[in-house]
Structures are given as structure tokens and as C-alpha cells.
Amino acid sequence: GLVELQEASAVPAIANLVADDNHNVREATAEALGLLGEASGMDALAQLAQDEERFVRFAATEAVGRLGGEGALPILISALQDRDENVRWIACDALIKHGNASAVGELVKLLDDIGGPKWEEKRICDVAADALEAIGTPEAQAAVEKWRRSQPQYQ
């Protein structure tokens, strides 16, 4: 379909599905917008990242992380506070690549979060530490060093 063709003109048509009653359609919408790789889909992804269904929020956050760019950062930072651990994890993971100093405060809060997807070895705190190291500000580095001292595997 349109996604395989990487058709940017498909973004408005796909974005119209963000309010569909079926959460599977909304999830597929988020995935499609991420695969199209067009920044014009970011507003729709921002809306999907606030969806009531956690699978939709996960797909939207993952897509935002794939797209990156200016519009991604506020969505990813907001996703760090999501009630679902999988969404928090994928937001941390995206911030390894797309984070900057504005994400440090929320990432530091997640250094105590031992949750995470069952299919991943790393916990949220581990991925948050990776993101903080990638950001590399003095505040971020100090937080990671303090956290590491509290972790048995680093003793």
C-alpha cells in the first residue's frame, strides 16, 4: 500500500484515522506514520501518544522516536511519565538518540524505575541511564554516576 511506496501524500489520509473508534486502527495509524517518516505526521502522533489504549501510546511513542526532529522531544519527554512501563521504556530508548538537556530532569526520575517490557533485558532505569549518558550534560553524568553506585551489578 501507501506505506510501502513511502508516499508522503498519504500522511493526511492516514492521520485522519487518529480518532477511529477501533484501537487497532489507531495503533496501525501510529505505526504507518512512523514508517512513512514524514515530519508532517508528528501532530497526529502527538495525539496518538495520549490515547487511552497503551498499545496505541506505545506505537505512537515508538514512531515519534523513529522520526525524531524538533517535534519529537516534547512528546518523548511527556511519554516518560506514562502510566505504562512499556511506553516509558520506549521513550527512554528514543531519547538515547534524540534527547537533550531538556529531558534530563524526567530521565533522572526514572533511574528508580525497575519496570520494563518483558521482552527486553534492560529495565527502564538502565535505558534512562543510557539516555542520560548520551545527553552527557554534567547534571546527567552526575546522576548516572550516583545511580551506578547504588546498583549491585556495578559494585
Buried (B, 14 or more C-beta within 10 A) or exposed (E): EBBEEEBBEBBEEBBEBBEEEEBEEBBBBBBBBBBBBBBBBBBBBBBBBEBEBBBBBBBBBBBBBBBBEEBBBBBBBBBBEBEBBBBBBBBBBBBBEBBBEEBBEBBBEBBEBEEBBEEBEBBBBBBBBBBBBBBBBEBBBEBBEEBEEEEEEEE
